[in-house]
Amino acid sequence: MSDVPETAHTPDEFTINCLSDLVSMQTVTNTSNLGIIDYLEERLAPLGGEMHRSYDETGTKANLLVRLGPRTGPGLMLSGHTDVVPVAGQQWSTDPWTLRREADRLYGRGACDMKGYLACMVTVVETLARTAGLESLPGPLYLAFSYDEEIGTRGVQGLIAQFGELGYSAELCVVGEPTRMQVGAGHKSILQGTCTVTGSEAHSSLEPEAANALYGAARLITRLEEMEIAREADGPFDRRYGVPHSTVHAAVVEAGVALNIVPRTARFGFEFRCIPGEDPRDLLGEVRGFGEREVLPALSRRASAADIDWTVDIEGPGLDMADDDPAVARVMAAADAAAPVRMPYATEAGRFQLAGIPAVLCGPGNIEQAHKPDEYITLGDLARCERFLRTLLAAPPGATPPGATR
Ligand SMILES: [Zn+2]
């Protein structure tokens, strides 16, 4: 699907300027994000409220949680991550860290995923503070800015813990990942890891005396492929998803040092993305069990130190909100959306739901433009997001659909 230019709908110049500031900060995951956190704090400080940082163990990365407006009443949270994926190895037409405007598009790393949403958050709230005032809100407004989202939604866990410790509560959290302003009520869970098979080495002419770790790894990878094929054929299925079953994937294989040496170690990456009702840990258990029963005994007969080790590197819960949940209905109304959709990628929203905060995805930009060279967002999408946030914030408490709980 191509983006339709919407030059008739242009965002606030303040939003574009804010996005330009945010893009200029090179917040690639795993580097310090304290510059952008300082910027957001300075920018939001004049609005009053409370600011809380939660740091990672190195102290070089932080989440920022801001509470604005009234202290009591139904809480609303807007949430986004501050980190972006690297540009290394990508062919950009111009400097990825300088926002470039061309026709109805704004180019820059993070413009789509997801600094466009952050810029809308900041300027819509600033505008509301200048006009009706934040005390006019029906309850507390929380702005959440996280780190390390792109490597397993790691950072936001500290923010969610702090949110609970402070006694805060929210009846809705809108995570503004790029959905082209569609309303995402679900996404799959994810587990990514590394398997290391250990055998023993020998001159390749003495193969029978050694335990070839690559053969062991190959059998495990074939097992993963069989698990994938079984799910494609027999499910379980959730037809609300584009790929309507859990997926099993293997990639990045390393084994051996030379062709004339039996490889002592072999390593590969694996990934499970599960629909609601399936647990990635169960899929891991399945392939682990196969390894213990069918692969390890053969390796152990030739090498006493033979081993199969499974490491979980990234794990994130799925999001599964009912289509008729009041939180979903509220976002649908504000976004003027037709029907909720299910997203193929994992986000922080699953972690919010797991913590008891109803979470919904809705943000500007198309995920197809994310993570790529010449990443862009359209002016029309930014303008739609501003309208959405203004409507969401303006909705009086009575506009919350019946059944919503505090
Ligand atoms: Zn993102």
Boltz pocket constraint, residues with backbone or C-beta under 6 A from the ligand:
constraints:
  - pocket:
      binder: B
      contacts: [[A, 81], [A, 113], [A, 114], [A, 149], [A, 177], [A, 178]]
      max_distance: 6.0
